[in-house]
């Protein structure tokens, strides 16, 4: 029965994917076509070291640096090609309307390039520890594993509280997806269902995409990054361990600020009038910024209204002394104790 339902849904799935691909931008179509083309190239005998990143060949004296670009579009399995194309299309549908085609392309290039460099460095460290040359010359870094991880991070950024699944154990939200996927791909690697570099690329994809979106992505208002609390590095982890992760990540960030790798985030407040305040928070979501602005306006108005209220028991400086009652001195002293204001005649 399940097989028959799956067969019935295949035409609908193909139709939806075809429609989504047809309505996609030139950037999405180009990346999807290059991934399919790279899959065909992978069948050429002996071509693998020249089109994938091989850690030993990108080092001196070889410097096969072009593989940092070509490795992105190379896949050895059809299901990997299908997953890559689906993620690229979804990225075009969800992120391109918010970022624009060029920003999405920049995110694609930065994520894949940084993942290739970081993964190569990881295998170099493994070689220095193990002295096994297979990690240098028989390891092929390829595919969009890092970009798939980066896409999960970007979705967490723009829709962190969106509920995907509701279960008796709780609600699965977009904010939980990156860590779940990292755990999932590591598990698949341990049972031999994935190639060796895949979990390393995926983990570096989460880290590199978060660093770019957190500190460097340029927004239309001229600000860079996203310093929202729900996009901190600790927010990727369960709430029980977030305090410990926060201490570690904040310490590392403080070191990066001192060596000027990162800039200390700043918030700018522009008070244009006593009743209006304009707040610009770097990298925050427009809805979140609007909510914070309304809260700030409300707090400011409350302070101003309290400041304009007349103070009780405060004497009037311009009170006409002639209006004061001559009999005020005959008032019982016990009835006016603690009253410092002058008594006037009714």
N, C-alpha and C positions, 0 to 999 in steps of 0.2 A: 504493500500500500504506500509506504514511504517512497519507494522507487518510482511508482506511478505518479505521485504528486511532484516529485522532483523533475520527472520528464515533462510533465505538463507546464511547469514553471520555467523550464529552459527557454522556450520562445519568448516569454514575457521578459525574462532577464536579458536576453540578447537584444530585444527591442529597446529596453530602457538604456542599456549600455550604448547602443548605437545612436540613440537620440541624444544622450549626454555627450558623446564624443562629437557628434555633428554640431552641437551648439557650443562646443568649447572654443577657447581662443587659439590663436596660432601657436602660442607657447606650449600649451597642453598637447596639441596635435603633433607638434614637432618632437617633443620629448617621447610621446607614445610611439611614433614611427621609428625614432632612433633606437628605442629599446627593442622593438621587433627586429629591426635591421641588425642590431648587435647580437641578438639570439642566433640569427642565421650565420653571422660571421664566426660564431663560436664553433661551428662545425668544420671550419677549415683546419686541416691537420697542422700542428706546430705553431698556430697563430696565438695560442693562449698567452704565452709570456709577453708578447708584444702588444697586447690589447688590454691586459689586466695589470694591476699593480703588483709587482713582485718585489718584496722588500729588499732583496739583495741587488736588484737591478736599478733601483732608483737612487742607490747610494753611489758615491764616487767609486770607480772611474766611469761607470756606465751612464748615469744620469738619464734614465728613461722617463723623463718627467712628463712626457705627453700621455703616459698611461694614467696620470692623475685625472685626465679628462675622459679618456676612452673607457676606463673601467666602469664608469657610471652606467653605461648602456649595455654591458655584457652580462648575459644570464645563460646558464647551462641547462636550465629546466623550464619546461613550458609553464608550469604552475607559478614559477617565480615571475615570468613575463606577465602572466595574467594578473598577479597581485600588484606588480609595479604599475601596470597600465590603469588598473582600477584606482589605486591610490592617487596617481597623477590626475585622473579625471575628478575624483572627489576633492582634491586640493584646488583644482580650478573652479569647482562649484562653490566651495565653502570659503576659500581664502582670497581668491582673485577679486571678487566684488568688494572686499574690504581693503585689500592691499593694492590692487592693480596688477596688470600683467608683468610689468618690469620688476616690481618689488618681489613678486612671486618667483620670477626667474632668478633674481639675485639670491633669494633664500635657497633656491634649488642648488645653485652653483656653490655658494659658501658652505652649505651643509655637506655636500658630497666631497668637495675638495678638502675640507678640514677633517672629515672622517677618514679619507684615504691617508692623509699625512699622519693622523693620530694612530691609526691602525698599523701603519708601517713602523712607526716608532715603538708601538707595543710589541710587535714581533721582533724588533731589534733587541729590545730588553730581554725578551724570552730567550733569544739566541745567546745573549751574553751570559745568561744564567745557566742555560742547558748545554751550550756549545754544540748544539745540533743544527747543522747547516740546512736541514730540510725546512726550517722555519724561515730561512732567507730566500731559498731558491725553488722550493716546491710548494710555496704558499701563494695563492692567487686571490687577491682582493678585488672583488667585482660586485656589481649590482647596486640596487637602490635600498639596501637594508638601512643605511643611515638616514636616507631621506624619508623612509616609512616611519622611522622613529621620530624624525623631526616633524612630520605631519601630526603625529599624536601629541607632541608638545604644543604645536601651534593651535590645535583644536582645544587643548586644555586652556590655552591662554584666552581664546576668544569666547569659549562657551564652557567655563569650568564647572558650573552647577547643573548642566544639562543631564537629566537622568536617562540612562540607556536601558537599564534593567532594574525592575523592582522585585526583590525576593524576600523570603522570610529572614534571611541573614542581613538584610539591609539594601540600600540603593546603590547601584553601580553608576557612577558619574564619570564624565569625561576626565575629571581631575585624577581619577584612579588608573586610567588606561596606560600611561607610559610605564609605570612600575610593574603593572601586571604583564605587559608585553615583554619587558626585559626578563622577568622571571620565566615567562613562557618559552622564549627563544633559548634561554640557557638550559631549560629542562629538555627541549627538543635536541639540543646539541649533545647533551649528556647521554641521550638514548640513541644517538647516531642519525637522527632524522634531518639534521642541517649540516652544512659545510662548516669547517673550522672557523673561518673568519666571521661568519654571520653574527654570532652573539657579540663579538668584540665591536664590529661595525655598528650594530644596533645600539649598544651602550654608548659608544662615542657619539652616535647620532643624537641621542637624547641630550647629552651634555653640551655638545657644540651648538645645537639648535637653540637650547635654552640660553646659553651665553650670548648668542647673537640677538635673540629676541629680548632678552633681559636688559642688555647694556648698549647695543649698537644699532639696532634697527631704527632707521630714521622715519619719523612720522610727518604728516602734512603740516602740522603746526610748528615744525622745526625742532621738536624735542627728539630725544633718542631713548630707546629702551622702554621697558615696562616695569616700574618699581612697585606695582600693586602687591599687597601682602599675600593675596591668594595665588601669586605666581613666583613666590620665593622658592629657593631650592628645597627648603624643608617641606614645602607643601606637596612635594612628590611622594612623601613617605607617610606612613600611618601616624595618627595624632600622638600615639604613645611615645614615639621616638623623635618627634619633631623638635622638642627642646634641645636634645643632644645634637641633632643635625644642624640646628640653627647656630649653636655655639661654634661648631666646626666650620660651617660655611661662612659665618661672619668673620671669623679669624682669618680665613684664607682671603676673603674679600678685602679686609683691612690691609693685608700684606700687598695685594695687587694694587690697592690705591696708593700705597707708599711708593711702590716702584713705578707708578704711573701707567700701569697696564689698563686699569679701569679708573673712571672718574667717580668721585663721591656724588651721589644723587642730590639734587637741589630742588626745592619746591619754591615757586614764585607766586607771590600774592600781590595783586594789583588792585588797590582800593581806590576806586574812581570817585566815590561820593560817600557821604555818611550813611546812606541807606542801600548802597549797591557795592558788591564786592565781586571781583572776577578772579577766579582761581585757575591757574594753569599747572597741572600735575604732569610731569614727564611720562609719556608712554601709557597713560591710563586709558581705559575704554571710555568712549564718550558718555555712555549711560552712567558709568561709575563716577566720572568727573562731574556730571550734572547732579547726581545725588549728593556728592560731597559739597558742591557749590550751594545747593539748597540748604543743607545742614548748616553751612557756615553763615549764610544769609540769615537764617532763623536765629542762630546764636547771637549774631551781631545786632539784629533788631531787638532781641530781648535785652541785651545790655544797654542799648540806647534808650529803650523805653524805661528801664529802671533808673537810668541817669537823669531822665527828664521828670521823674515823679517828684513832687514837692516833699521835702523832708518834714516829718511830723515834729512838733515841739521846737521848731527853729524860728526865732523871732524875726519879724519883718524889719528890714533896715530902714525903710522909708515910711514907717508908720507915723501917722500924724499924732504928735503928742497931745494935741488939743482934744482928740477924740477919746482920750483915756479918761476913765471915770474917777472923779475925786474921791468917791467913796470906796475905791478899790483897796485903800489902806485899812478899811474897817472889816475886811473879810477875815473870817476866822483863820488863823495861821495853820491850824491843823487840817483844814480842808484844802489847802494849796501846797502842801508839802510835796516836793518832787516835781511841781509844775513851774518851769522856768519861763514860760511865755506870759506876756502882759495880759491882764484881764480887761476886756472892754465891756462897755455898758450895752445891755441888750436893748 
